[in-house]
Amino acid sequence: MRPVSRRVSVWALSASALNYVFLGLLSMITLYPFWYEIAASFSSSRAIASGEVFLWPVEFNAEAYKRLFEDGQLFRAMFNTVAVTAVGTVLNMIMTILAAYPLSRKRLYGRGPLLMFITFTMIFVSGLIPNFIWIKALGLMDTYMALWLPGLIGTYNMFVMKSFMEGLPDEIEESASIDGAGNWRILLFIITPLCKPIITALSLFYAVGWWNSYFNVMLYITGSNRQTLMLKLYLMIKQVDQSLLNSGGGSEGASSVLLTPESIKAAAVVIAITPILCVYPFLQKHFVKGVLIGSVKG
């Protein structure tokens, strides 16, 4: 029996080593594009154009970051994005919880037709032009309400929250009801704390969506002092493209050599992604647990 056990142990160690190697290679392949953008953002345009940038910056320079931050407008855009993301995520979670809780209770009158109606909105949408006319008719142009109001609830996220709530034991709510707790007290002090994993996961989904929002901002926000980070980065990249085109592609000496749309784009990618990367590790545990539980239940 000993040789067999040793053979099993060797096979187990070999399989474990292969798993680690495979996962390590997969992680490197996944992380390399972002690492390349970091290296390219600190490299010269000549090195980027010639394909010399691989793992480390070549002909190090930070002109791209200086150009993006020189007028201070990017800091304002970051503040606007943080405000839009924070308020939008809070509103999303409030409305998602308020919609998911009653729909998760089988005693709700008309629950079936309501679920069918909500599912209908996932399949058929009004379209871009009706939304624009609606926002303009409400007088919400150039306000953040034009962004928040149409996206108060993500239907899919609401169904995930509903599935999670349906998986909670009914006895918890029954015990609270016997003790005299009403629906609001049960939701706020019993159901919501138990939904912490799924709330964290959905909050991250909503926050990433708001942080990356670009098209709606371009449609509805006209004032430059209200522009968000993604739109501001796009406009800055476009401005660099136009300035290089007007200058004949390099008549301004060393600055035109060090600054090109490629380096600006790389720096913009790094600036846009870094805040999300800083937040995600602190939410990862709840994020994974919430997604798994919320997607399997129901």
N, C-alpha and C positions, 0 to 999 in steps of 0.2 A: 504493500500500500504506500510506502514512503516514496518510491520512484514516481508513482502516479501523482501524488500530492505535489511533489516538486515540479513535475512536468506542468501541472495545472497552475502552479504558482508562477512558473516562467512564462507561460502563455498569458496569464493575467497581467503580469508586469509588462510584457511586450505590447499587449493591446492597450494598456494604459499609456505607455510611452508613445505609441502611434497616435492615440487620441490627442495627447498634448501637442505633438508635432503638427498634426492636422489643424487643431484649433489655433496654434500659434501662427501658422502660415495664413490661415483664414483671417486672423486678426490683422496681420501685416498687410494683406491685400485690401482689407476694409479701411484701414487707417492711412494707407499710403496716399490716396488722393488729397486728403486734407493736409498731410505733411508736405506734399509737393506744393500745395498752394502757399503754405507758410514759407517754404524755401524760395519760391518764385517771387513772393511779395517783397523779399529782401534782396533780390538779384537784379542785375542790370537788364535792360531790354535786349542788349546784344546777346547775353547769355541765354535768355529765355527764347529768343528767336532762333538761335543756333542749336537749341536742344541740349545745352550743357548742364542745365539744372536737373539734378536727380534726387539727391538726398540732402544736400546742404546748399546754402546760398552761394552764388558765384558772383564775384565783384560786388561785395556787400554794399547796399545803400538802402536808406529808408525814405527816399524821396516820395514814394507812393503814399506812405502814411502821412508825411508832412503835407502833401497836397490835399489829402482828404480832411485833415484837421486844421489847416492853416487859417481858415476864416471863422472857425468856431460854430459853423452851422451844423456840423455833424453832431456836436454835443447836444444841441437843441433837438435834433432829429432823434437822438437816442432817448432823451427825456420824454419826447412825445410817444415813442414806441413803448417805453416802459409804462407810461400812463395808459395807453390804449390796451396794452396786454394785461395789465393788472385789473383795470376796471372791467374789460371785456371778459376776462376769465372768471371774475367774481360773479358778474351777471349771468354768464353761461351756467355756472354751477348752481346758482340759486334757482334759475328757471328749470334746469335739468332735474334737480332734486324735487322741486314742487310738482313737476309733471310726472316723474317716475314713481313717486310714492303712491299717489292715488291709483295710478294704473296698475301697480303691483298688487293691489288689494282686490281680491275676487268679489268682495261685497259691493264694489263700485257699480252703481246702476248705469247701464249703457256702456260698459267697459269694452265689449266686443266691437260695436260700431266705432267707438272712439279710436281703438287700435287700428281698425281698417282704414279710417280716415287719415290717421297719422302715417301709416304705411304708404298710403297713396301719395303723400307729399315727397316720399323718397324716390318714387318712380317718375312722377311728373312735376316739373318745376316751371315757374312762370316765365323765366327767361330774363335776359339782360335788359332789354328795352323797357318792358313793363316795370321792372324794379327801378330803373332810372327815373321813369315818369312818376312813379309812386314817391320816391324820395324827394324829387323836386316839388311835387304838389304839396308835400307835408312841410316844405320849407326847411329841410334838413341839410341842404347843400352847404359844404364847407364847415360842417360840424361833425364831431365824432359820433353823434347819434346816428348819422347815416351809415356808419360802420357797425355800431353795436346793435341797433334795432333789427335789421334783417337777419342777423346771425345770433339771436338770443339763445336758440336751442339747436344743437346738432342732433338730428333725429336718431341716427345710429347710436350716438353716445347715450341718448336717453333710453334706448332699448337695452343697452348694456347695463346701465344703472338699474333699470326696472328688473332685469334678470337677476342682478345681485340681490336686490331687496326681496325678491320672491324666494330666494334661497335662505333667508333668515327665518329662524323658528317662529311660528305663530304664537307659541306660548309666551314669548317675551312681550309681545304687544297685548296679549290677553291679560297677563299679570299686571301690566301697567294700567290697563283699563279698569281692572277690579280695584286697584288702589286709587282710582279717581282721576287718572291722567287723561286729558283730552287729546284729540288728534294732533294739535300743534305741539303740545308738550312731548308726546311720544315721538314725533318726527324730529324735534330739535335735540332732545336730551337722551333718546334711546336709539332710534334708527340711524341718525346721522353719525354719531360716534362709531357705530358698528360698521359703517360704510367708509371708514377712513381709507382703506386700500384702494377702493374703486374711485373715490373722490380724488385721491392723489393722481391716479393714472389718467383720469379724464381731465383733470386740471392741466396736466402736462400736455395732453393732446390739444386742448383749447389754447393754451399759452403758446405752443409752437405755431399753431395756426395764426394767431394774432401777430406774433412776432414776425412771421414771414409774409404777412398780408401786404400785397403790393397793388393788385389790379383795382380793387375797390377804392383804395386810397387815391390812386391816380384818377378815378372817375369822379369821386365825390369831394375830395379835398383840394381846393384851389389855392388857398393861402400858403405861402412858402413857410410861414412860421408854424404851421400845423402839420407839415409833411413828416412822415415817419422815416425810419432808417432805411428801409429797403428802397423806397422811392427816391430818397435823397442820394443814395449810392448810385442808383441808376442814372439820375440826372448828372451826377458828377462824372461818371464814366462817359456819358454822352458828350459832356462838355469837353473832356479831354480829347475824345475822338474828333470833335469839331475844331478844336484849337490846333491839333496836329495837322488836320486837313487844310486849314487856312494858312498854316505856316509852311506848307509844302513838305511836311513829313520830316523835318529835322533841321530847320534853318536857325533855330534858337540856341545852337551850341550844345554845351554839355547837358543842360537840363532836358533837352529833347531826347538825348541819348539815354538818360537815366529814367525818363518817365514816358511810358507808352500805355495804351489801353490794357495790354496784357498784365503789366505790373499793377495797375490800378484795380483791375478785376480781381487779381489774386489777393490784394490787400482788402478789398471789399468783402470777399468771401470769408477771410479770417475774422474781420470785424463783426460780420453778421452772425457767424456760427459760434464764436467764443462764448458769449453769455449763456447760450443754451447748454454748451458743454460744461460750463461751470456749475449750472444748476442741476443737471441730470444725475450726477453721482449721488447727491443727497436724497433723491427721490426714487432711485432705482429699485430698492427693496419693495416699497409699496407699489411701484409701477408694475413690476412683474407679477406680484401677487394679485393685484387688482385686475389686470388684464386676463390672467388665467381663470380666476374665479368668476369674473363677470361674463366671460365669453362661454364658459361651460354650463353654468346654471341655466335652467329653462330650456 
